[in-house]
Amino acid sequence: MNKAGERLYNGLVKENPTFVLMLGMCPTLAVTTSAMNGLGMGLTTMVVLSLSNLFISLLRRVIPDRVRIPAFIVVIASFVTVVQLLLEAYLPALNKSLGVYIPLIVVNCIILGRAESYAYSNPPIPSLFDGIGMGLGFSFALTCIGAFRELLGAGKLFGAALMPEGFEPIRIFGQAPGAFFVLAMLVAVQNAVRNRRKKAGKPYEKIGSGCSEDCMNCSDQGCTRRFYDAGAAEKKPVRQPGSTAQGKAPRPVQKQAESGIQRKAPRPVQKQAESGIQGKAPKPVQKPDRAVNGKKERLAQKQTEFEYIDLDKEEK
């Protein structure tokens, strides 16, 4: 599959912004009272999304990283203004039914998310098709939700009556709770299909959103790491394998000559004559001679014996 086809398939099925990524819930739940409103909102978002992706990709080498979000908003707001003026001129009924949700496209998380995760780091043509694919997926999701709500809540589809005359419309589907019910039902169907494919042994498709990480199971290894941790890694030194728990490596022990640190050498022990210190020198400790000591003891014993004998003679 070529790059353009991959981007279209990615937005429609693999990374559907509504049923998979759960983005843009405000317009999804608010304007889908009918299939026509859902289709109009989806196509309007697709035009803004594709054009903003294209221009942001063209300017990605000019926009600094620190001000990229304000720059994205300026580009998106320009296209939203153009689209709103065109709707007021050629489709005033649709513009009136959508109301304030057209200007709110400026801060739609789908458009900002695709600009941040894909358009800012990829060439213009793939970014354009990525915006078209995500816009088509968003249009498909909003049209399905609006069709179910209109069919069950009014018995019509795109303004044409389809239900028999005896059908009693379920009014709750035309109100706010109906949007949650229909969205939950369609998401459950989508999850059931994915689980069946997974049980069948088909490979699990990671939701990458233009990067190598899985967005559904991503903590802080995706978009945030690419823009913030990459710059921090260049400034901070790499941890050594012998680092401590605080992340600081122990300072290697250097020799005195290599480290250049001036330290006081221990004062050598000098002899009494060399040092010039007046005082009594300590007596040298001699090792006891066992043989000599033994002879002296025996001589001392004999001498005492002789002394005892002489004393006895004198007494007699």
Buried (B, 14 or more C-beta within 10 A) or exposed (E): EEEBEBBBBBBBBBBBBBBBBBBBBEBBBBBBBBBBBBBBBBBBBBBBBBBBBBBBBBBBEEBEEEEBEEBBBEBBBBBBBEBBEEBEEEBEEBBEBBEEBBEBBBEBBBBBBBBBBBBBBBEBEBBBBBBBBBBBBBBBBBBBBBBBBBBBBBBBBBEEEEBEEEEEBBEEBBEEEBBEBBBEEBBEEBEEEBEEEEEEEEEEBBBBBBBEBBBEEBEEBBBEBBBEEEEEEEEEEEEEEEEEEEEEEEEEEEEEEEEEEEEEEEEEEEEEEEEEEEEEEEEEEEEEEEEEEEEEEEEEEEEEEEEEEEEEEEEE
